[in-house]
Amino acid sequence: MKTSLIFSLIALVLAPALRADQVFNYPAKKPIFSIAFPDAWKIETGDQSLSASSADELVNMELMALDAEEAASALDDAKESLEEELKGIKWLGEPEKGELNGLKATFLNGNVTLEGVKMAVNCAVFAPKAGDTFFMLFNVVPLESLKEHGDEIEKVLKSIKGK
């Protein structure tokens, strides 16, 4: 009985450390929102962008500012950028409107084959602070890896919070 109690206490103490996230305020100067990535992920920041990849490098996420003044043009810019980067992308249905912790967002979903691997492409276009700056967060992940990484991707999306 004492052994199981000790293991339970150790698990309870270590649990927060195992679930720690890397939180980034974006942009670094005068942040308007925050986003969190799993602790084991590799993060690279730039002036107008942030790149994140899972420890096994199967998930790649990019966050970038869009040069658009309204939601419709931001969405067009996001689609155009992804179509240019991911030749042959096929969009799955129409964009879906929704929210990320109270921030209005539009979601795009598609598939593309890269080097013989079928990939899922997901993109969220959103604007903190009443739409004065639009951002896109997209991920590219092998379809076979969605079961393994789907919860992490969803957690990143749900972590976005306006300041």
Buried (B, 14 or more C-beta within 10 A) or exposed (E): EEEEEEEEEEEEEEEEEEEEBBEBBBBEEEEBBBBBBBEEBEEEBEEEBBBBBBEEEBBBBBBBBBEBEEBEEBBBBBBEBBBEEBEEBEBEEEBEEEEBBEBBBBBBEBBBBBEEEEBBBBBBBBBBEEBEBBBBBBBBBBEEBBEBBEEBBEBBBEBBBBE
